[in-house]
Amino acid sequence: MSAHRAALDEYKALAIHTYEVPDPGDTGTIDCAGKGKTICKVTSAGAETRVLSAATDLPLGARCVVLVDVVTTSVTVESDDSDLVLNGDGDAGEFIVASNAGTKEWRLCWSNT
C-alpha cells in the first residue's frame, strides 16, 4: 500500500465518525484515545479547566471540538500549543493533532471566541 493510499484511508476514517466524549469535570482530561474525531460538550458552574489527552497515540489529523453547553464564568482548555478560554454558551474551539519536529501535539485550529 502506498503512503498516499494510507493517508487517504486515514482521512476517510477520520471524516466518517464523530464520537461524543463526556465532560470530565474540572481539571479532568478530555479522553480522545482511540477516536479520530471527537466532540466534548462542557458544562461549568465556575472558572474551570479541562486538559486534552496526550496526542502521542493519536493519528495526525485527529480532531477534538470542545463546545460550551452551559457556563457561568469561564472554561480553559489546555493543549500543547495554546490554552483556549471559553466564556459563554455556544463558545467553541477545535484542536487538531499535528507534528512538531516529529512529535505529535494538539494545535488550536479555530475558535469562535
N, C-alpha and C positions, 0 to 999 in steps of 0.2 A: 504494500500500500504506500502510495506517495505521501510526502509530507503535506502536500496541498489537499489531498483527499482526507487525511486525518484531521486537518484543521477544519475542513468543510463539515465533516461529520460531527466534530465537537461543537461547531457553531449551530448546527441544526438541533443538536441535543439541548443546547442552552436556550435556543429560541422557542422550543416547544413547551416546556414545562416551567411553570412558576409555582413555587412552594410557599405557602404562608407559614411562617415560623412564629411561635408565641413570644410575646413580650417577656423578657427575662426579669423585669423589675429593676429597681435602682441598683446600680453598679454591676448588673448582670451582663453576661456575654450573649450576644445575638448569635445563635448557632446556625451557621450556613454549611456545615460539614455534609458532604455527600449530595449537595444540591447545586445546580448550575445557576439558578435564578431564584432569588427569594424576595419576599416582602414581609416586613415586620411592622405591624400596627402598634404604635406605642401609646400607652395611656399613662399620664403622670399627674400627680396632685401637688407637686412641688419641684424645686430645682433638682433634677436627677441626671444620672449619667448612664449611658449604655456603651458597651465596647463590642466591636466587631470581632468575630472569632478569627483565629490565625489564618492567613491567606496561603500559607505554605503548602497545604494539602489540597487546595482547590485548583481547577484548571484556569489558565489565563482566559480572561473574558468573563469569568463568573461574576454575577451581579447581585447586589443587595439593595433593595429600596427600603428606606425607613420612612414611614408615614406617621404623622402625629394624628391620632384618633381623638383624644381628649387631653388637653394640657391646661394647667392653670398658671404655670410660670414658664419654665424652660427645660428642655432636654438637650444634653450634649452627647453627640455620638462621636466616640473616639476611634480613629483609624490610624493607619501607618502614615498617611500623607498629611492629613489635617483633621482638625476637630470641626464638627458642624453643630451649630446651635439652632435648635428648632424652637420657636417661641409661641406658636399658635396652632389652633385646629387647622388641619389641611396642609401645614408645612411639611415638606418632604425633601429628601435628598437621595441620590443614587450613587453607590460606590461600585467600582469595578476592580477586579484583580488584574494588575499589570506587573511587568517585570522591570526592576530597577537594578541594573548591573547583575542580572542573573538571579536576583532574589524577588520572589513574589510578594506583593504588598497591595493593600487596599488603597485606591485613589478615588477621590471625590470626582464624579462625572458632572453632576449638576445638582442644583438645589433651587427651590423657589423662594428662598428667604432673602 
